[in-house]
């Protein structure tokens, strides 16, 4: 990997740590403010809706004005918005600041992914994205652990730490990140996601974006269900949730650093993508069917490995389909946001409130549809 790739991975990992410090304490925020589990799902859905609206905007803006500017704007804006989210109590205020935070998070993560695509060649991209995703996954797990540790004393401390960390990351970006996108021609900034989508209607991209929506629903829906279950049913404290998520991050890191290169030597990205989605469907179905917590934990190990494997693969395939990296990554992020909205609010909110096991069945079924979609269009996916 070249120097720019290493630097952006380090910077984005630090941002991932910062951005995930609030997650282990969010159930506590919902509980102490007297809200029900549906509010927890609504918070994630609100953030995801902001992602959906902001993705094409920041993708195009970073294509025109460069990645570095929107990495910095995103980091600072996110940190300040999280303060409002953590300290205010009225429902409308919490949701409003969650929306603002989601938009700024979109700025930094869309720009960061576009930056990575800028500085990597197509033939090395899946490997670079595997490292990027796995190391970011480890950073996310570290953020869970750190946020749980800080929030164990008072959940609001985690939000203060987020704000400080975000400003520090923005400062680091200003000092060490070199602009990757220097070929910026003046053009109109189209922010209509439908127009962007239609532009690629003759390619396999629409199918892949639908798969992103469905797998994002699975990922976020299960993640919300898992977090709520640990907080409500198991009565875990934020630090204990942080420990659990740190372990899942370690599983993801091992998968992408050790197992993925082995699979990559024997199979192409499309085959490994299909395999990972199959494993997700099978493991979630088994978890829903068995009633023994020890066996459920064992079965979840390959699930957490597979869920960390599919994302860099599908992102790598998508990144090869367009000339404007910010635009394509904006579409990818928008598709991810749609899945987040539905997954967090439906599976991680409404259905969880009825029965947590129903949530697991729902996300398993959704991923099955995504898997079948990839199987049907497999020959076209292989050609990318």
N, C-alpha and C positions, 0 to 999 in steps of 0.2 A: 504493500500500500504506500502511496506517496504521502508527502508531508501534509498537504492540505486535507487529505482523507483522514489522517490520524488526528489532526487538530479539530476538525468538525465533529468527529466521533467523541473526542474528549469533552468538547464544549457541550454537545447535545446530551451526553451522559450526565454531566453536572446539572443541566437543566431538567433532565428526567428525574434526578434525585430530588431536586427542589419541587417540581410539579407534583410529585406523588406523596409529599409529606402530609398533605391534608387528608388523603384517603382513609388511613386507619382511624382518624378522629372524626370523620364525617358522620358515621353512625351515632357517635356520642353527641355531636352537635344536634342531630335530628331528635335524639332521645331527650336531651336536656331542654330543648325548646318545646317539647310536648307534641311533636309531629309524628304521624304514623309512617310505616314503611313506604307508602306510596310517595311521600314527600322525598324520600331518599332517591327513589327512581326518577322523580321529577327533576331533582337537582342535576342528575347526570343527563337527562333528556334535554334540559335547558342548555347545558354546556354544549351538548352535541348539536343542537339546533343552531347555536351560534357558529359552530364549526361548519355546518352545512352552508350557511349564508356567507361566511367569511372566506371559505376555501377558494372559490374562483376569484374573489377580489384580491386576496394576498398572493395567490399564484400568479396572476397576471401582473400585479404591481411589482413583484420581485423579478419577473421577466423584463419589465421595462426599466426599473430603477435599481436593480441589483439585490442580491440576497442579504448582504451584511446589514443594510439599513433596517430591514424588516425582522431580522434576528434580534437586533437591539430593541426596536420598538416593542416587539412581542414580549421579550423578557421583562422589561420595565412595566409595561401595561398589565401583564399577568400578575406580577407581584403585588402591585397596588390594588388591583381588583380583589385579590384573595383576602386582603385585610378587611375590606367591606363585607365579603362573604363570611368571614370568621367572627366578626365582632357585632354585626347587626342582628337583630332578632325578628323583626316583622317578616312575614312570609314573602311579601312582594320585594322587600329589600334584598333578602338572601338570594332570591331567584334572579333579580336584576344584576347583582354583582357576579353571580355565577355565569350569567349570559356574557357579560363583559369579559370575564376571565377566559371563557371559552373562545371568544373571538381573538383575543391576544395570544392565547396558546396556539391557535391555528396559525397565526402569523409566524411564530418561531418554528413550529414543527413542519409546516409546509415549506418554508424557506430552507430549513435545515435539510430536508429530504431532497429538495431541488439542488441544493449546494452539493450534496453527495453525488447525485447523478451527473452534475456538471464536471466533477473532477475524477470520475471513474470511466474507464472504457467499457463498452458493452460486454466484451468477453469476460471481464473481471467483475461485472456489476453484481451478479447474484452472490458471489463470495463476499464482496464488500458490504452488501446489504445484510447478509447473514451475520457478519461481525457487528455491523451497526445495530441491528435489531437485538442481537443477543447481549451486547454490552449495554445498550439502552435498557433492556429488560432487567439486567443486573442492577443498573442504576435505579430503575423504578422500584425494584425490591429493596434496595438500600434506602430509598426515600420512604418506603413504607415503614422500614425498621426505625429509621431516624425520627420520622414523624410520630411513630408510636411511642418511642422513648421520650421525646420532648412532650408530647401531648398527654402522657401518663400523669403528669403533674396538673396540667390544665390544658384542655384541648386548644384554647386560643393561642398558646405559645407556639404551636405548630404553624399557625398562620403568620405570626410575626417572623418566624424563622424563614418561611417561604418568601416573604417580602424582602428580607435582607439578602437571602440567597439569590433571588432573581436580579436584584440590582448588581450584585457581585458578578453574576454570569454576564450581564449586559456589559459591564466594565471589561471583563475578560475578552468578550467578543470584539469590542472596540480596539483593544490593544493587540490581539494576536491573530484575528481572522482576516485573511486577505480576500478581497472580492473575487468570486469565481466566475461571475457572469459579466463579461466585459463587452460582448457583442449585443448591445442594447439599442435597437432601432426604435425611433419614435413611432408609436402606433396607438390607436384608440384602445382604451382599456375596456374590454367587454366583460361585464360581470354577470352575464346571463349564463347560468350553468346548463340550461337546455340547449343554447346555441353551441356551447363547447361540446356537449354530448353528441349532438347531431353531426358535428364535424368529423367524428370518428365512427359514424354509423356503418361505414363500409368495412370496418376492421373487426377484430375479435374483442376490442376494448369494451363495448357495451356488455358483452357476456361476462367478462372479467369483473367489471364494476358491479354487476348484479351479484356475482359471487362474493365480492368484497362486502356488499351490504349484508348478505346472509351470514357470512362468517363473523362479521363485526357484531351482528345481533347475538350470535352464539357466544363470542368472547366476552362482550360487555354484560350480556344477560346473565351468564354464569358467574362472572366476577362479582356483580352486584348481589346475586343470590348467595354466593359463598361468603361475602363480607357480612351481609345481614344475618346469615345463619350463625356465623361465629360470634357476632355481637348479641343477638337475641336468644338463640337456642342454647349456645354453648357458654354464653355470658363471658366471652373473652374481653379482656381489657385491650386498649389500643396497642400497647407494647406486645401483647401476645399475638394480635393480628399481624403486627409488624414482623414478628418471628416467622409466622407461617408464610407470609408473602415473600420473605427473604429466601426461604427454602425453595419456593416455586421459581423465584428468579434464578437461583443457582442451578436448578434443573434446566431451565431455558438456556442459560449460558453454556452449560455442558453440552447440550444438544447441538447448538449452533457452532460451537468451537470444535467439538470432537466428532460427533455423529454425522453432522451435515457434510463435512469434507469427505468422509468415507462413502456416503450415499452419492455425493456429487461425482466421484470417480467412476461410478457404475451406471448412474442414471442421469437424465437431464432434469431441468427444473420442473417441467410439467409432470413427469412421473413421480418425483418426490412430493410435489404439491398434492397430487391425487392420493398418495399414500398417507400423508399427514392428515388430510381431511377424513379419510376412512378411519384412521385411528381415533380421531376426535369423536366421530359418530358412535363407534363401538364402545369406547370407554365411558362416555356419558350415559349411554343406554344401560350399561352394566351397573354404573353407580346408582341410577334410578331404580333398578330392579332389586338390588341387594339391600339388606337392612342391617348389615354388620359394619360399624364405623371403621374397624381395622381394615377390613377388606376394601371398603370404599377408599381409604387413604392409599392403599397399595395400587388400586386401579387408577387413581388420579395422577400417579407419577407419569405414566406414558401420556396421559391427557395433557398435562402441563408441558411435556416435551413437545408434543405435536402442535399445540396451540402457539408455541413460540417459533415453530418451524415454518408454518404455512405463510406467515405474514411477509417475511423478506422474499420468499419465493414469488408470491403473487405481485408484490411491489416491483421486483426485478423484471418480471415479464411485462407489466404495464409500462414501466419506464422506457422500454424499447420501442414503444408504439407511437411516439410523438417527437417532434423536433423541439418544441418549447417545453422544457422540463418543468417549469413552474406551472404551466397550464395543465399538463398531464398529472402532476402530483397534486394539483388543486382538485382535479376531478376524483382522483383516488381518495383524497382526504374527505371530499364531500360525500362520496359513497360510504366511507367508513363512518361518517357522522350520521347518515341516515340509519345505518345499523345500530349505532349507539343510541339514537333517540328511541327507536322501537325496542331494542334490547333492554335498555335501562328502565323504561317506563312500563313496558308490557311484562317481560319475563322477570325483571328485577324489582318490579313494583306491584302491579295489579295481580298477576298470577301468583307471585310469592305470597301475597297477602291471603290468597285462598289456600294454597298449600305449596311449600317449597319444592316438593318432589315434582309437582306439575311444571314448575319452572325448568327443572332439569330435562324433563321430557320435551318441553317446548324448544329449548335451545338445541337439543339433540336432533329433533325433527327438522329444524331450520338448517342445520349444518348438513343433514342428509340431502336436502334439496340442492344445496350448493355443490355437494359432492356429485350428485347425479347430473347437474348442469355441466360440470367440468368433464365428466365421463362422456356425455353426449357430444360435446364440442372438442373432444380431446385432440383430434388430429389437427385442428386449427391452432390449438394452444401450443402443441409441440413445435409448430412451424415458426413461432415467434422467436 
